[in-house]
Amino acid sequence: MRISTDRILTTHVGSLPRSQAVTDLLLKKERSEPYDPAELERVAREAVIDIVARQVAAGIDVVSDGETAKIGYATYIKDRLSGFGGENMAKPHLDLRDHPDLRKRMTAFTGPQTFRRLCCIGPVELKDPGAVQLDIAHFREALGRTPATDAFLNAASPGVVSSFQPNRYYPTHEAYVDAVAEVMRGEYEAIVAAGFVLQVDCPDLAMSRHTGFQDLTEAQFLRRAEHHVEALNTALRSIPAESLRMHICWGNYEGPHDHDIPLERILRIVLKAKPQAVSFEASNPRHAHEWTVWRDARLPQDKVLIPGALDSSTNFVEHPELVAQRICAFADIVGRERVLAGTDCGFGTFAGYGKIDPDVAFKKLRSLAEGARIATERLWR
């Protein structure tokens, strides 16, 4: 992973708004409607070329493929792994449970859920080894046309897979997560072997407390999170920490979030994970205050922080001065060389679902780049 010694680098969480052509084909695939796989590959390839160019033009240093070919960051695995089926009737998030009218308005604004929630109903095994290689090929071609400072690809963590697709087959939750970890190891290693940084997405360590694992007590949840990190580290055993980053968040939606587990209760667990860099929410109104938790924690000397300097659930475009202030706050904690400027979450978490206007998303990224420039002037003067 690129660590800068002369300026603040910019990045984001991974997902970006997909083109309508890609979205239409992904939704047909998701709904088991007729579609042309060759056409999906063609439009995805073109979209990745475009999305990389747009990131670089916006001033983003460490770019991704926008998760273009994935229906969603955690549910795409059903297309690559066997053992999933049935239907998972997810409960309302705890913060939305007592607000049915708000839930209706959110659905009316963002549209109905577009992705299928399945369960694990059989042994988890790899069924499509070519999918990650196709992602790699498209991304490599895009970077060949528009070089960037550094590049990363996302992959679902074993824990977030279990949060979205609950276990109905393995004797224990732990056995299920361990099985997923061993199968996902191949995808993790392929991304790094291709020369990219791997970002493992780990909302299970925060968001799942009030979503997929809401029926657990806090103590039970923390024990589960501990095991998820252990399973993740086992899956990453052959990858150097400096080739890894992880993302944690409390859910990329504009809800009350008044049931979010506080950062201070999970940070010890998060810091046990192998990835050198940690991407996290630091801008939205429920978590912006938690910069003091990072300040007061005993952080390993090799950890790199990627705080969210942009909120990813509203169309407000943050002022570059505010972005710079947020960056400098974390640089004061760990040093300017150990901070990258990031976003709270992705701008296209699921295909065809979300409220951020695509053009506004890139306006926000340009503001991120300008804020990083201002922070650089202050931190290196």
C-alpha positions, 0 to 999 in steps of 0.5 A: 500500500502506498504511504506518502511522505510528502502529501495527503493521499486521497481514496474512498471506500470502493463502490461508486455509482454504476452506469445505467447500462451496467445496472440494468444488466445486473438487475436482470441477472439478480432477478434471474431474467434473461440477459446476455453475459457477454453484453454484461462483460462488455458494458462492465469493462467499458464502465470500469475504464470510465470510472477509473478515469473519472476518479483520477480526474477528480483528484483521487490517488488510490482508486478502485474499479467502483465495484462495478460488476457486483450487485452489492458488496456483500451479496455478490458472493452468491454468484461466485460461491455455492451453498446459498439459496432460500430467502432471508427475511431480514428484520428491520434495523433496530434504529428503524424498527420503531419508525415504520413511516420513516422506513416507507419514506426511505423505500419510496425515495431510494426505490425497493431493495434490488438485491436478493437476501439468501441463506447458507443452505449447503457447503460453501464452495467455489463455483466461479473462479473466473469472476475475480480474474475478470474483475482484475483484467478489467481493472488492469486495462483501465489503469493502463489507460489512466494510471493512478498513484495506487489501486485497490479492489474490494472483497467481502469479509467472512463475517459480513458474508455471514451477516447478510446470508445467515447460516442454515446449514453448518452446525455452528455460526463459527463453523460457517464463518470458518468455511467462508474464510477458507473459500474466500482466501482464494479471492483475497490472494488473487487480488494481491497477486495481481498487484493490487491492494486488497480491501476487506469490507467488515461492516459486521464488526459494527453495523451488524450489531443493530442489523444482522446480529441484533438478537445477540446481547452486546457481550455475545456480539463482541465474542462473535466479532472477535471470532470474525477477526480471527477467521479473517486473519486466518484467511489473510495468513499468506498476505503481507499486512501492508498489502491490506486495508479494511473498512468498518462502518455502521451502515450506509443509510440515512437513518437515526443510527441511535442503536449504533454500537460505540466505536470504543467498544469495538476498537480493540477487536478491530485493531486485532485484524491484520490489515495495516490500514483501517477505513472508518466513518468519521464524518456523519453526525453519529460518529464524527465525535469519535475522533477522540476515541482514536486519539485516546486509544493505544494504536499500533505503530504500524497502523494507517488510518483512512478516516471518512472526511466525506459523509456518503449518505447525503448530497451535501458537498463538504467544504474543502476547509472542513475536509482539511480540518478533519484530515488534520485532526487525525494527522495530529493523532498518528502523524501525517504519513499515516493518514489517507483521506477517505469517505465514510462509506461507498457511493454505490453500495448496491446496484440501483439502490441509493440516494446520492446523485452520481454527479454529486458523488464526484463533486464530493470527491473533488472536494476531498481532493481539494481538502487534502491539498489544503491539509498538505499545505498545513502539515508540510509547511 
